[in-house]
């Protein structure tokens, strides 16, 4: 297994098992640079697959790398991606969408290629068509570090956004843009209101899955009466689609409906009292129970870190959470790792343990997990699912900060983003 710190660099290993991937072709006779044809989709897939296979061989057994090692490996991977792309002899201005799509894993690791691709995509994005919109989305995604969610929001202003919102790229924009500052979203309020009609029983699943992100945007910039009306319309569409769906799709739609009916979906999370959290099991690593209810913590600033033992990014952020625990006085700030019964415990230092229908066993194993991983903060197992619909949680880790009155001050932070969390905590502490 790749070390947790390296995983973000390896965005997908799926291509290795892609039946369409063929072995690298034999080298063709040398040609003049200006006559060299662009590589085919299959040729790019083969290069990407080989790249990931080499990456796995070289770094697959790496364990607990130091920050210096991570920096060195990032440089090595970037240089290897640069070489792989150079060897393909690509002219990004002539690269087709299909070719660009399969090349994206390498582009994401090569700064040189990323800059060239973004420039090419920005030019294509001027086309007022759905194809132009897709180019705009790709450009923003490749340059996310430069502008974050606020950069993604600008794509809503593309002329083809309304036509493309039901595509995979359109749904992705709705999902990501909700984390942008409200001021950056406000200019697009009319567009957001107008696309409500796209949410109907015939809408594709990817758009329905983005309903939570869409409502988050609407709640941020539309009057309450309008956002409430849109929420009811979207819920009606989800319910109608769920009535005819089966299996996984039905479960996804039911979960989406719960999220829209939750506090976040109603626009009643930030600035409101913390939604109900039934803490059935509260424990510290020494086995003690410091409190029984979140209500017992009023007067303290509370950091809620939603996590699970099987969640790599959750466990990978433990060092940052431990540092935060050291930084603040326990009598002023309580840090709570919030989880729920998962039917198993994915130990890091021993074999995974199945605990289906045995809650006592899962709690005991979770306590052992905490000891193994050096958890220095409180953990609470709640009756509510860790993907808590009231908080609008669709992915973990997920951090919320409660002020001293027990109201939600911030939500949707990542435990690895220490600066943002500490800024929120400090602001709450400063309040009288």
C-alpha positions as CSV (number, residue, x, y, z in Angstrom):
1,X,0.0,0.0,0.0
2,X,1.2,3.5,-0.8
3,X,1.9,5.6,2.3
4,X,-0.9,7.9,3.2
5,X,1.2,11.0,2.6
6,X,1.9,9.9,-1.0
7,X,-1.6,8.9,-1.9
8,X,-2.7,12.5,-3.0
9,X,0.1,12.3,-5.7
10,X,-1.4,9.1,-7.1
11,X,-4.9,10.1,-8.2
12,X,-5.9,6.8,-9.7
13,X,-4.6,3.3,-10.3
14,X,-7.7,2.3,-12.3
15,X,-5.9,2.7,-15.6
16,X,-3.6,-0.2,-14.7
17,X,-6.4,-2.6,-14.9
18,X,-8.2,-1.0,-17.8
19,X,-8.8,-3.7,-20.4
20,X,-8.4,-1.1,-23.2
21,X,-4.8,-0.4,-22.1
22,X,-2.3,-2.0,-24.5
23,X,1.4,-2.6,-24.0
24,X,3.6,0.3,-25.2
25,X,4.0,0.2,-29.0
26,X,7.3,-0.2,-30.6
27,X,9.1,3.0,-31.4
28,X,8.2,4.4,-34.8
29,X,10.8,5.6,-37.2
30,X,12.1,9.1,-36.4
31,X,10.1,11.9,-38.0
32,X,10.5,15.6,-38.2
33,X,9.0,17.3,-35.1
34,X,6.4,19.2,-37.1
35,X,5.3,16.0,-38.8
36,X,4.9,13.9,-35.7
37,X,1.3,12.9,-35.3
38,X,-0.5,13.4,-31.9
39,X,-0.5,10.3,-29.8
40,X,-3.8,8.3,-29.8
41,X,-5.9,7.7,-26.7
42,X,-4.7,4.1,-26.5
43,X,-1.0,5.3,-26.6
44,X,-1.6,7.8,-23.9
45,X,-3.4,5.2,-21.7
46,X,-0.5,2.9,-22.1
47,X,2.0,5.5,-21.0
48,X,-0.1,6.5,-18.0
49,X,-0.5,2.8,-17.0
50,X,3.2,2.2,-17.2
51,X,3.9,5.4,-15.3
52,X,1.6,4.3,-12.4
53,X,3.0,0.8,-12.4
54,X,6.5,2.2,-12.1
55,X,5.3,4.5,-9.3
56,X,3.8,1.6,-7.4
57,X,7.1,-0.4,-7.7
58,X,9.2,2.5,-6.5
59,X,7.1,3.9,-3.7
60,X,4.6,1.1,-3.0
61,X,6.3,-0.1,0.2
62,X,7.2,3.3,1.6
63,X,6.0,3.7,5.2
64,X,5.8,6.8,7.4
65,X,7.9,9.1,5.1
66,X,9.3,12.3,6.7
67,X,8.3,15.7,5.3
68,X,11.7,15.9,3.6
69,X,11.1,12.6,1.9
70,X,7.7,13.6,0.8
71,X,9.1,16.8,-0.7
72,X,11.8,14.8,-2.5
73,X,9.3,12.2,-3.8
74,X,7.0,15.0,-5.1
75,X,9.9,16.4,-7.1
76,X,10.9,13.0,-8.4
77,X,7.3,12.2,-9.5
78,X,7.0,15.7,-11.1
79,X,10.2,15.1,-13.1
80,X,9.0,11.7,-14.2
81,X,5.7,13.1,-15.3
82,X,7.5,15.8,-17.2
83,X,9.6,13.2,-19.0
84,X,6.6,10.9,-19.8
85,X,4.7,13.8,-21.4
86,X,7.8,15.0,-23.3
87,X,8.4,11.6,-24.7
88,X,4.8,11.5,-26.0
89,X,5.6,14.7,-28.1
90,X,2.3,16.3,-27.4
91,X,1.1,19.6,-28.9
92,X,-1.5,20.6,-26.3
93,X,-3.1,23.1,-28.7
94,X,-4.0,20.1,-31.0
95,X,-5.0,17.6,-28.3
96,X,-8.6,16.3,-28.5
97,X,-10.9,16.1,-25.4
98,X,-10.6,12.3,-25.2
99,X,-6.8,12.5,-25.3
100,X,-6.7,15.3,-22.8
101,X,-9.0,13.4,-20.4
102,X,-6.8,10.3,-20.3
103,X,-3.6,12.4,-19.9
104,X,-5.0,14.4,-17.0
105,X,-3.4,12.2,-14.3
106,X,0.1,13.1,-15.7
107,X,-0.8,16.7,-16.3
108,X,-1.8,17.0,-12.6
109,X,1.8,16.0,-11.6
110,X,3.7,18.1,-14.1
111,X,3.8,21.9,-13.5
112,X,5.2,22.5,-17.0
113,X,2.4,20.6,-18.6
114,X,-0.3,22.0,-16.3
115,X,0.6,25.6,-17.3
116,X,0.6,24.7,-21.0
117,X,-2.7,22.9,-20.7
118,X,-4.4,25.6,-18.7
119,X,-3.4,28.2,-21.4
120,X,-4.8,25.9,-24.1
121,X,-8.0,25.2,-22.2
122,X,-8.6,28.9,-21.4
123,X,-8.5,29.6,-25.1
124,X,-11.0,26.8,-25.9
125,X,-13.2,28.0,-23.0
126,X,-14.0,31.2,-25.1
127,X,-16.3,29.0,-27.2
128,X,-19.9,29.7,-25.9
129,X,-20.8,26.0,-26.3
130,X,-21.0,23.0,-23.9
131,X,-17.5,22.0,-25.2
132,X,-16.3,25.5,-24.2
133,X,-17.8,25.1,-20.8
134,X,-16.1,21.8,-20.3
135,X,-12.8,23.3,-21.2
136,X,-13.4,26.1,-18.7
137,X,-14.1,23.6,-16.0
138,X,-10.9,21.6,-16.8
139,X,-8.9,24.8,-16.7
140,X,-10.2,25.7,-13.3
141,X,-9.7,22.2,-11.9
142,X,-6.1,22.2,-13.0
143,X,-5.4,25.6,-11.5
144,X,-7.5,25.0,-8.3
145,X,-4.5,25.7,-6.1
146,X,-4.3,29.2,-7.5
147,X,-7.9,30.2,-6.7
148,X,-9.6,27.4,-4.8
149,X,-13.4,27.0,-4.9
150,X,-13.8,30.8,-5.7
151,X,-12.1,30.1,-9.1
152,X,-14.6,27.3,-9.9
153,X,-17.5,29.6,-9.2
154,X,-16.6,31.8,-12.2
155,X,-17.5,28.9,-14.5
156,X,-21.2,29.4,-13.5
157,X,-21.0,32.6,-15.6
158,X,-20.1,30.6,-18.8
159,X,-22.7,31.1,-21.5
160,X,-23.3,27.4,-21.8
161,X,-23.6,26.7,-18.0
162,X,-27.4,26.2,-18.0
163,X,-27.1,23.8,-21.0
164,X,-24.2,21.9,-19.4
165,X,-25.3,21.8,-15.7
166,X,-26.6,18.2,-16.1
167,X,-23.3,17.0,-17.4
168,X,-20.6,15.4,-15.2
169,X,-18.6,18.7,-15.3
170,X,-21.7,20.8,-14.5
171,X,-22.6,18.7,-11.5
172,X,-19.0,18.9,-10.3
173,X,-19.1,22.7,-10.4
174,X,-22.2,22.7,-8.2
175,X,-20.5,20.4,-5.7
176,X,-17.3,22.4,-5.5
177,X,-18.5,25.9,-5.7
178,X,-20.5,25.7,-2.5
179,X,-17.3,26.1,-0.5
180,X,-16.4,29.4,-2.1
181,X,-16.8,32.7,-0.2
182,X,-20.4,34.1,-0.4
183,X,-19.2,37.3,-2.0
184,X,-17.8,35.4,-5.0
185,X,-21.1,33.5,-5.4
186,X,-23.5,36.5,-5.3
187,X,-23.0,37.6,-8.9
188,X,-24.4,34.3,-10.1
189,X,-27.6,34.3,-8.0
190,X,-29.9,34.8,-11.1
191,X,-28.2,31.9,-12.9
192,X,-28.6,29.6,-9.9
193,X,-32.3,30.4,-9.5
194,X,-32.9,29.8,-13.2
195,X,-31.4,26.3,-13.3
196,X,-33.8,25.0,-10.7
197,X,-35.9,23.6,-13.5
198,X,-33.0,21.2,-14.4
199,X,-33.8,19.3,-11.3
200,X,-36.6,17.1,-12.4
201,X,-37.4,13.3,-12.3
202,X,-35.7,12.8,-15.6
203,X,-32.4,14.5,-14.6
204,X,-29.3,12.3,-14.6
205,X,-28.1,10.8,-11.4
206,X,-24.9,12.9,-11.3
207,X,-27.0,16.1,-11.2
208,X,-29.2,14.7,-8.4
209,X,-26.1,13.8,-6.5
210,X,-25.0,17.4,-6.7
211,X,-28.3,18.6,-5.2
212,X,-26.7,19.2,-1.8
213,X,-24.0,21.5,-3.4
214,X,-26.7,23.3,-5.4
215,X,-28.8,24.0,-2.4
216,X,-25.8,25.2,-0.4
217,X,-25.2,27.8,-3.2
218,X,-28.9,28.8,-3.2
219,X,-29.0,29.1,0.6
220,X,-25.9,31.4,0.4
221,X,-27.2,34.0,-2.0
222,X,-30.9,33.7,-2.5
223,X,-33.7,35.0,-0.2
224,X,-34.9,32.4,2.2
225,X,-38.3,32.1,0.5
226,X,-36.8,31.4,-2.8
227,X,-34.2,28.9,-1.6
228,X,-37.0,27.1,0.4
229,X,-39.1,26.9,-2.7
230,X,-36.2,25.5,-4.7
231,X,-35.4,23.0,-2.0
232,X,-39.0,21.7,-2.1
233,X,-38.9,21.4,-5.9
234,X,-35.6,19.5,-5.8
235,X,-36.9,17.2,-3.1
236,X,-40.0,16.5,-5.1
237,X,-37.8,15.5,-8.1
238,X,-35.6,13.3,-5.9
239,X,-38.6,11.6,-4.3
240,X,-40.2,10.9,-7.7
241,X,-37.0,9.5,-9.2
242,X,-36.3,7.4,-6.0
243,X,-39.8,5.9,-6.4
244,X,-38.7,4.2,-9.6
245,X,-35.1,3.6,-8.7
246,X,-33.6,0.4,-7.3
247,X,-30.5,-0.7,-5.4
248,X,-27.6,1.7,-5.2
249,X,-29.3,4.5,-7.0
250,X,-32.3,4.3,-4.7
251,X,-30.0,4.5,-1.6
252,X,-28.1,7.5,-3.1
253,X,-31.3,9.3,-3.8
254,X,-32.7,8.6,-0.3
255,X,-29.5,9.9,1.3
256,X,-29.7,13.0,-0.9
257,X,-33.2,13.6,0.4
258,X,-32.1,13.3,4.0
259,X,-29.3,15.8,3.4
260,X,-31.8,18.3,1.8
261,X,-34.1,17.8,4.8
262,X,-31.3,18.4,7.2
263,X,-30.2,21.6,8.9
264,X,-27.6,22.4,6.3
265,X,-30.1,21.7,3.4
266,X,-32.6,24.1,5.1
267,X,-29.9,26.8,5.4
268,X,-30.1,26.4,9.2
269,X,-26.6,25.2,10.2
270,X,-24.2,28.1,10.4
271,X,-25.2,30.4,13.2
272,X,-27.8,27.9,14.6
273,X,-27.5,25.6,17.6
274,X,-25.6,22.4,16.9
275,X,-27.9,19.8,15.4
276,X,-28.7,16.8,17.6
277,X,-25.8,14.5,18.2
278,X,-26.7,11.5,20.3
279,X,-23.4,10.5,21.8
280,X,-23.9,6.9,22.8
281,X,-20.2,6.3,23.6
282,X,-17.7,9.0,24.6
283,X,-14.2,8.0,25.5
284,X,-10.6,9.1,25.9
285,X,-7.7,6.8,25.3
286,X,-7.4,6.0,29.0
287,X,-10.9,4.6,28.9
288,X,-12.5,7.5,30.8
289,X,-15.8,9.3,29.8
290,X,-15.2,13.0,30.3
291,X,-18.8,14.1,29.4
292,X,-22.0,12.6,28.1
293,X,-23.6,15.2,25.8
294,X,-22.4,17.9,23.5
295,X,-24.6,20.2,25.6
296,X,-22.3,19.6,28.5
297,X,-19.6,21.4,26.6
298,X,-21.3,24.8,26.5
299,X,-18.8,27.5,27.5
300,X,-16.0,25.8,25.5
301,X,-15.2,26.1,21.8
302,X,-15.7,22.7,20.3
303,X,-14.0,21.2,17.3
304,X,-16.0,18.3,15.8
305,X,-13.9,16.1,13.5
306,X,-16.1,13.6,11.7
307,X,-14.0,10.5,10.8
308,X,-13.9,6.7,10.5
309,X,-11.1,4.1,11.0
310,X,-11.3,3.1,7.3
311,X,-10.9,6.7,6.1
312,X,-7.2,7.2,5.0
313,X,-7.3,11.0,4.8
314,X,-9.0,11.0,8.3
315,X,-6.3,9.0,9.9
316,X,-3.6,10.8,7.8
317,X,-4.7,14.1,9.5
318,X,-4.2,12.7,13.1
319,X,-0.8,14.5,13.5
320,X,-2.4,17.8,12.8
321,X,-5.3,17.1,15.2
322,X,-2.8,16.1,17.9
323,X,-0.9,19.4,17.3
324,X,-4.1,21.3,17.7
325,X,-4.9,19.4,20.9
326,X,-1.5,20.5,22.3
327,X,-2.0,24.1,21.2
328,X,-5.2,24.8,23.1
329,X,-6.1,24.5,26.8
330,X,-8.5,21.6,27.4
331,X,-10.6,23.8,29.6
332,X,-11.2,26.2,26.7
333,X,-11.3,24.0,23.7
334,X,-12.7,20.4,23.3
335,X,-11.7,18.4,20.3
336,X,-14.1,15.6,19.5
337,X,-13.5,12.9,16.9
338,X,-17.1,12.0,15.8
339,X,-17.8,8.6,14.3
340,X,-20.5,6.0,14.1
341,X,-20.8,2.3,14.1
342,X,-19.3,0.9,10.8
343,X,-19.5,-2.8,11.5
344,X,-15.7,-3.2,11.5
345,X,-12.5,-1.4,12.6
346,X,-9.8,-1.0,10.0
347,X,-6.7,-1.2,12.3
348,X,-3.5,0.3,10.9
349,X,-1.1,-1.7,13.0
350,X,-2.9,-5.0,13.1
351,X,-5.5,-7.0,11.2
352,X,-8.9,-5.5,10.4
353,X,-11.6,-6.7,12.8
354,X,-15.2,-7.4,11.7
355,X,-17.7,-6.3,14.3
356,X,-21.1,-6.5,12.5
357,X,-24.0,-6.5,14.9
358,X,-21.6,-6.4,17.9
359,X,-21.4,-2.8,19.1
360,X,-19.6,-3.7,22.3
361,X,-16.8,-5.3,20.2
362,X,-16.6,-2.4,17.8
363,X,-16.2,0.0,20.7
364,X,-13.5,-2.0,22.3
365,X,-11.7,-2.3,19.0
366,X,-12.0,1.4,18.4
367,X,-10.5,2.1,21.8
368,X,-7.5,-0.1,20.8
369,X,-7.3,1.7,17.5
370,X,-7.1,5.0,19.4
371,X,-4.3,3.7,21.6
372,X,-2.4,2.4,18.6
373,X,-2.7,5.7,16.7
374,X,-1.9,7.9,19.7
375,X,-5.2,9.7,19.8
376,X,-5.0,12.5,22.4
377,X,-8.5,13.9,22.0
378,X,-12.0,12.6,22.8
379,X,-13.8,10.3,20.5
380,X,-17.6,10.0,20.4
381,X,-19.6,7.4,18.6
382,X,-23.0,8.8,17.7
383,X,-26.4,7.2,16.9
384,X,-26.4,9.5,13.8
385,X,-24.4,8.3,10.8
386,X,-21.0,9.9,10.4
387,X,-22.2,11.1,7.0
388,X,-24.5,13.3,9.1
389,X,-27.3,14.8,6.9
390,X,-27.8,17.7,9.3
391,X,-24.3,18.9,8.7
392,X,-24.6,18.2,5.0
393,X,-21.7,15.7,5.2
394,X,-21.1,13.9,1.9
395,X,-17.4,13.1,2.5
396,X,-15.1,12.7,5.4
397,X,-13.0,14.0,7.1
398,X,-15.2,17.0,7.8
399,X,-14.7,19.5,10.6
400,X,-17.2,21.8,12.2
401,X,-16.5,24.4,14.9
402,X,-19.0,25.3,17.6
403,X,-18.8,28.6,19.5
404,X,-19.0,28.8,23.3
405,X,-22.8,29.0,23.1
406,X,-23.0,25.7,21.2
407,X,-23.8,27.3,17.8
408,X,-22.2,26.2,14.6
409,X,-19.6,28.8,13.7
410,X,-17.9,27.0,10.7
411,X,-18.5,23.8,8.9
412,X,-16.9,21.8,6.0
413,X,-13.3,22.4,7.0
414,X,-10.6,19.7,6.6
415,X,-8.6,18.7,9.7
416,X,-5.4,19.1,7.7
417,X,-6.2,22.8,7.3
418,X,-4.9,23.9,10.6
419,X,-4.7,27.6,9.8
420,X,-8.5,27.8,8.9
421,X,-9.5,25.7,11.9
422,X,-7.3,27.7,14.3
423,X,-8.6,31.0,12.9
424,X,-12.2,29.9,13.6
425,X,-11.3,28.6,17.1
426,X,-9.4,31.8,17.9
427,X,-12.3,34.0,16.7
428,X,-14.7,32.0,18.9
429,X,-12.4,32.2,21.9
430,X,-12.1,36.0,21.5
431,X,-15.9,36.5,21.8
432,X,-17.1,37.5,25.2
